[in-house]
Amino acid sequence: MNTLGILFRLTTFGESHGVALGSIIDGCPAGVPLTRDQIQAALDRRRPGQSSITTARAEPDQVEILSGVFEDKTLGTPIAAIVRNTNQRSGDYDKLKTVDRPGHADAVWRERYKHRDHRGGGRTSGRETLCRVIGGAVAEAFLARDLPRVSTVAWVSQVGDLVAAVPEPGITRAQVDAHATRCADPVVREEMSKRILAAKEAGDSLGGSIDIRVEGLPVGLGEPIFGKLKALIAQALGSVGAVTGVVWGPPDLLARIEQPGSVFHSQKEMYGGIQGGLANGEPMQLRAFFKPPATLAEHAKGGRHDPCIMPRAVPVLEAMVSMVIADLVLQMNAFHHTA
């Protein structure tokens, strides 16, 4: 299963230390304005080596569009794009050929496939997510043309036991990107940086959460029964390696779930913008939980790894959500055209 989506489809390929990684996006309508710079800007938000709190692997992640775009507009044909790997240090991973990291895919992939690429995690590396960011950039270009009111913004809401204050509605990606942690809380984010750096120096790692807010969704977006908006979002976010749980609703939903129905249902924000599996016109609010990265101790010190993946995962989750929305919009449009 290397493909996501029904009408808007993303197929990813490549390994962390292979020649290149890439994306094939099929189903994007023709005539959507799309430039290489748009995709590159999305990749620049995810690329490694952005700051001292991320991996030291300095990859420029320059995208090459191979097909599907002409004169800065999509052709309606498959869009193929690749990013070449240029800064591999495969020798750093020699020990991982026989030693499995706890919590990583090493052992189960060996058992399942009997053969794997251990360099940088191969296909299970977080580097595969750059392919998803490419797909997300195409999805957002389509949404910008057909549903310009839709905006998706994510931010780091927790690192370890440090919980950030919830930002006001209307927060922008530029505001989130203003700090290396991608946390919107100006007080907590400084301590987050210190904790992440301390974990990096100790060969340890930190987990936490990312919040996502989507505004401008059309009422009714989603497909009952198994194509519910919340179900497809859960599948998309859950396919990101480090994600360990997803909650819909306000950030403190788990604390409020004990309320009786008479109280719970009097607060429309409890639904997270989704009712009956369909968008209800309110902002869609999500929280994705991340486990700490599995590369630890000497493996972490010897290689180049993120001690906390969330700052770089923010654009990845935005991309996953945008692709689900784009796919559902195309499905809804197809239904209306045939009904």
C-alpha positions in Angstrom: 0.0 0.0 0.0 2.1 2.9 -1.3 -0.9 4.8 -2.6 -3.3 7.2 -0.7 -6.6 8.4 -2.0 -9.4 7.4 -4.4 -9.7 10.2 -7.0 -6.8 12.4 -5.8 -4.1 9.8 -5.5 -0.6 10.0 -4.2 1.9 7.2 -4.7 5.3 7.5 -3.1 8.6 5.7 -3.8 12.2 5.6 -2.7 14.4 4.9 0.3 16.3 7.2 2.7 19.7 6.4 1.2 18.7 5.5 -2.3 19.2 7.6 -5.4 16.0 9.6 -4.9 12.6 9.7 -3.4 9.5 10.7 -5.3 5.8 11.2 -5.7 3.3 10.4 -8.4 0.1 12.4 -8.1 -2.8 11.2 -10.2 -6.3 12.7 -10.4 -5.4 16.4 -10.0 -7.6 18.3 -12.5 -6.1 20.1 -15.5 -5.5 23.9 -15.4 -4.5 24.2 -11.7 -1.8 26.9 -11.3 1.3 25.1 -10.0 4.9 26.1 -10.1 8.1 24.3 -9.0 8.6 27.1 -6.4 5.3 26.3 -4.7 6.4 22.7 -4.2 9.9 23.8 -3.2 8.6 26.2 -0.6 6.6 23.3 1.0 9.7 21.1 1.0 11.8 23.8 2.6 9.5 23.8 5.6 10.1 20.0 6.1 13.8 19.6 5.0 16.5 18.5 7.5 19.1 20.8 8.9 16.8 23.7 9.5 18.1 24.4 13.0 20.1 23.1 15.9 17.1 21.1 17.3 16.7 19.0 14.1 18.9 16.4 12.4 22.3 17.6 11.1 21.7 15.9 7.8 22.0 18.8 5.4 19.9 17.9 2.4 18.8 20.7 0.1 15.8 18.7 -1.0 15.5 20.3 -4.4 12.5 19.0 -6.3 12.4 18.1 -10.0 9.1 18.0 -11.7 9.2 15.3 -14.4 5.7 15.4 -15.8 2.2 16.6 -15.5 2.9 20.3 -15.5 3.3 22.6 -18.5 3.5 26.4 -18.5 3.0 26.4 -14.7 -0.4 24.7 -15.0 -1.3 21.0 -14.4 -2.2 19.0 -17.4 -4.6 16.6 -15.8 -2.1 13.8 -16.4 0.1 12.1 -13.7 2.4 14.6 -12.0 5.7 13.0 -11.2 8.3 14.7 -9.0 11.5 13.5 -7.4 14.1 14.7 -4.8 17.6 13.3 -5.2 19.5 12.2 -2.1 22.8 14.0 -2.0 24.1 13.8 1.6 23.9 10.2 2.7 26.3 8.8 5.3 25.3 5.1 5.1 28.2 4.0 7.2 26.6 5.5 10.3 23.9 2.8 10.1 26.2 -0.3 9.8 25.3 -1.5 13.3 21.6 -1.3 12.5 22.0 -4.1 10.0 21.9 -6.5 12.9 20.7 -4.5 15.8 17.0 -3.4 16.0 15.9 -0.2 17.5 13.1 -0.4 20.1 9.9 1.0 18.8 11.1 1.2 15.2 10.1 -0.9 12.2 13.5 -2.7 12.0 12.4 -6.1 13.5 9.0 -6.4 12.0 10.2 -5.5 8.5 12.9 -8.1 8.7 10.4 -10.7 9.8 7.9 -9.8 7.1 10.2 -9.2 4.1 13.3 -11.2 5.0 15.4 -8.5 3.4 15.5 -4.7 4.0 17.5 -1.6 3.5 18.8 -0.7 6.9 20.5 2.6 5.8 18.7 5.4 7.4 15.7 3.2 7.9 15.2 2.7 4.2 11.6 2.9 3.2 10.5 3.3 6.9 12.6 6.4 7.3 10.9 9.7 8.1 12.6 11.0 5.0 9.7 9.3 3.0 7.5 12.0 4.3 9.0 14.5 1.8 7.0 12.6 -0.8 3.8 13.4 1.1 4.7 17.1 1.3 5.0 17.1 -2.5 1.5 15.6 -2.7 0.2 18.1 -0.2 1.5 21.0 -2.2 -0.3 19.8 -5.3 -3.5 19.3 -3.2 -3.3 22.8 -1.8 -2.8 24.3 -5.3 -6.0 22.6 -6.3 -7.9 23.7 -3.2 -6.6 27.3 -3.7 -8.3 27.3 -7.1 -11.5 25.6 -6.3 -12.0 26.2 -2.5 -9.9 29.3 -1.7 -11.6 29.7 1.7 -10.0 26.4 3.0 -6.9 26.9 5.1 -5.0 24.3 7.1 -2.6 25.3 9.8 -0.8 23.0 12.3 1.5 23.8 15.2 3.4 22.0 18.0 1.2 21.9 21.0 3.3 19.7 23.4 6.9 18.5 23.8 7.5 16.1 26.6 5.5 17.5 29.6 5.5 21.1 28.2 2.0 22.0 27.1 1.6 25.2 25.0 -1.3 27.6 25.3 -3.9 27.3 22.5 -3.4 30.1 19.9 -6.2 32.4 18.9 -8.2 31.6 15.7 -6.6 32.9 12.6 -3.1 31.9 13.3 -1.0 31.6 10.1 1.7 29.3 9.0 4.1 32.2 8.9 3.5 32.8 12.6 4.0 29.1 13.4 7.2 29.0 11.3 8.7 32.1 13.1 10.2 29.8 15.8 12.3 26.6 15.3 10.0 24.6 17.5 6.9 25.6 15.4 5.1 26.2 18.7 2.9 29.3 18.8 3.3 29.9 22.5 6.1 32.5 22.9 6.7 31.5 26.5 6.8 27.7 26.4 8.6 27.4 23.0 11.9 28.6 24.5 11.9 25.9 27.1 10.9 23.4 24.4 14.1 24.3 22.5 16.2 23.8 25.6 14.6 20.4 26.3 15.1 19.2 22.8 18.7 20.3 22.7 19.3 18.5 26.0 17.7 15.3 24.7 19.9 15.5 21.5 23.1 15.8 23.5 22.1 12.9 25.7 21.2 10.6 22.8 17.6 10.7 24.0 14.3 11.8 22.4 11.0 13.5 23.1 7.4 13.0 21.9 4.4 15.2 22.2 1.6 16.5 20.0 0.7 18.6 17.0 -2.6 20.5 16.7 -4.3 21.1 13.4 -7.0 23.6 12.5 -8.8 23.6 9.2 -11.2 26.5 8.3 -13.5 27.0 5.4 -14.6 23.4 4.7 -17.9 23.1 2.9 -20.7 21.6 5.0 -21.2 17.9 4.2 -17.7 17.2 3.1 -17.0 13.5 3.7 -18.6 10.2 2.5 -20.7 8.0 4.8 -20.2 5.3 6.1 -16.7 4.1 5.7 -15.5 7.3 4.0 -16.2 9.6 6.9 -14.0 12.7 7.1 -12.8 11.7 10.6 -12.0 8.1 9.4 -10.0 9.2 6.4 -8.1 11.8 8.4 -7.3 9.2 11.0 -6.0 6.8 8.3 -3.9 9.6 6.7 -2.3 10.8 10.0 -1.9 7.3 11.4 0.2 6.4 8.3 2.9 8.8 9.5 5.4 6.6 11.3 5.7 8.4 14.6 2.0 9.2 15.1 0.5 7.2 17.9 -3.0 8.6 18.3 -5.5 11.2 16.9 -8.3 13.1 18.7 -11.0 15.3 17.2 -12.3 18.3 19.1 -10.8 20.9 21.5 -7.3 20.3 22.9 -8.8 19.3 26.3 -11.4 16.9 24.9 -10.0 13.9 26.8 -10.5 15.8 30.1 -14.0 16.8 29.1 -15.2 13.4 27.8 -16.4 12.6 31.4 -19.0 15.2 31.2 -22.7 14.1 31.0 -24.3 14.5 27.6 -26.4 17.4 28.7 -23.2 19.4 29.2 -21.0 17.9 26.5 -23.5 18.4 23.6 -24.2 22.0 24.7 -20.7 23.0 23.4 -20.5 22.8 19.6 -16.7 22.9 19.6 -16.7 19.4 21.1 -17.3 17.9 17.7 -14.1 19.2 16.2 -16.0 20.4 13.1 -17.3 16.9 12.2 -20.8 15.5 12.8 -21.9 12.1 11.4 -18.6 11.9 9.8 -19.2 15.0 7.7 -17.9 18.5 8.0 -20.4 20.7 9.8 -19.2 24.1 8.8 -17.2 24.8 12.0 -13.4 24.8 12.0 -12.1 21.2 12.1 -9.8 20.8 15.1 -7.5 17.8 15.5 -4.7 16.7 17.8 -2.1 14.1 16.7 0.1 12.5 19.4 3.7 11.5 18.6 5.8 8.9 20.4 9.5 9.9 21.0 11.8 8.9 18.1 13.1 5.4 18.4 16.8 6.0 17.6 18.5 6.4 20.9 21.8 6.4 22.8 24.9 5.6 20.7 22.9 5.1 17.5 21.5 8.6 17.9 24.9 10.2 18.7 26.6 8.4 15.9 24.0 9.1 13.2 22.0 12.2 12.3 18.6 12.0 13.8 15.8 14.3 15.0 15.6 14.1 18.8 12.0 15.5 18.5 10.3 15.0 15.2 7.3 17.3 15.7 8.8 20.6 14.4 9.5 19.0 11.0 6.3 17.0 11.1 4.0 20.0 11.1 4.1 20.5 7.3 3.7 16.7 6.8 0.5 16.6 8.8 -0.8 19.7 6.9 -0.1 17.9 3.7 -1.9 14.7 4.7 -5.0 16.6 5.7 -4.9 18.7 2.5 -4.8 15.5 0.4 -7.7 13.9 2.2 -9.7 17.1 1.7 -8.8 17.4 -2.0 -9.8 13.8 -2.6 -13.2 14.3 -0.8 -13.9 17.5 -2.8 -13.3 15.6 -6.0 -15.6 12.8 -4.8 -18.3 15.3 -3.8 -18.0 17.1 -7.2 -18.3 13.8 -9.0 -21.5 12.9 -7.1 -23.1 16.2 -7.9 -22.2 15.9 -11.5 -23.8 12.5 -11.8 -26.7 13.0 -9.5 
